[in-house]
Amino acid sequence: MRQWNDAIEAIDADLTGPVDVADLARVAMTSEYHFRRMFATLAGMPVSEYVRRRRLTAATAELLGGAGVLETAVRYGYGSAEAFTRAFRQLHGLTPTQARRPGAVLRSQPKLRFHLRVEGSTEMRHRIVEKEAFRIVGFTERVPLVHEGPNAAIEEFTRSLDPARMAELKELSGQESGGDDPFAVEPTSVEPTGVVSATVSIDADRADGSMLDYWLGVVTTAEAPDGFAQLDVPAGTWVVFDTEGPFPEVLQRMWADAATEWFPANPYRWSPGPEILRSRPADDDWSRGSGQLWLPVERE
């Protein structure tokens, strides 16, 4: 993780100047897309939010040292004292004037340090798959990204689906287009099988509340029947993680384990595309089950 920590040092080298994320990605020796996505997954916040908090932390120290609000605002790139005060209040819950009072409780953003975890919290098996073009066929909704707790928009969307249509959807799982006959389909081992969820068009920064396309569907190469939406996915390379354990914790850990354990140790980077999750509770114990996560990748 040395290159990633070098990128953190580059941010701190000049908190008053502009930050070019493409330059940070070059320091980390990866693509800008992969850097943004990995940073947000590892740090729990977008790189832009981290930079904002680090700047405000440094600015707060100067204010407490006697610097003026306008002087500090200009120094840290804010267009006016009012804009700086709004950002300051968002971080601290106080105005700069209130922050100077004895006993004021303030917040700060420590400098991040990335470390490679040697031991994982759960067993995580993986394989690399070269996959031909396929389709996700099913139902889709535009929803906000929620990092912690239930996603009310996804829950409402799922409840709104007609059970009869969901039964039809399950019948489409693993189907393959039938050669020259566009209407002929036959069951195959198109992976992943069964009903899956997929997230598409996620902002690389993964900011909480940013919008994404959520899919509930099946993977197939057949055309979508009437009444179903269709997402065409080009051929590419995928890393597939298989895990099992207590629900839902084992599923929630999959992305974090991929980011902290697998990507730093393997010559691949996250690439744009749908992230597909298949989960299956145990037959006799709904508190446990198995999960399979498909992430699009490319070689470094």
Secondary structure as GFF3:
##gff-version 3
##sequence-region A 1 300
A	DSSP	alpha_helix	2	13	.	.	.	ID=ss1
A	DSSP	alpha_helix	21	27	.	.	.	ID=ss2
A	DSSP	alpha_helix	32	43	.	.	.	ID=ss3
A	DSSP	alpha_helix	47	64	.	.	.	ID=ss4
A	DSSP	alpha_helix	69	75	.	.	.	ID=ss5
A	DSSP	alpha_helix	81	92	.	.	.	ID=ss6
A	DSSP	alpha_helix	96	99	.	.	.	ID=ss7
A	DSSP	beta_strand	125	131	.	.	.	ID=ss8
A	DSSP	beta_strand	134	144	.	.	.	ID=ss9
A	DSSP	alpha_helix	152	160	.	.	.	ID=ss10
A	DSSP	alpha_helix	163	171	.	.	.	ID=ss11
A	DSSP	beta_strand	175	178	.	.	.	ID=ss12
A	DSSP	beta_strand	181	187	.	.	.	ID=ss13
A	DSSP	beta_strand	196	200	.	.	.	ID=ss14
A	DSSP	beta_strand	211	220	.	.	.	ID=ss15
A	DSSP	beta_strand	229	233	.	.	.	ID=ss16
A	DSSP	beta_strand	236	246	.	.	.	ID=ss17
A	DSSP	alpha_helix	249	252	.	.	.	ID=ss18
A	DSSP	alpha_helix	254	257	.	.	.	ID=ss19
A	DSSP	pi_helix	258	262	.	.	.	ID=ss20
A	DSSP	three_ten_helix	263	265	.	.	.	ID=ss21
A	DSSP	beta_strand	268	270	.	.	.	ID=ss22
A	DSSP	beta_strand	275	281	.	.	.	ID=ss23
A	DSSP	beta_strand	288	299	.	.	.	ID=ss24
###
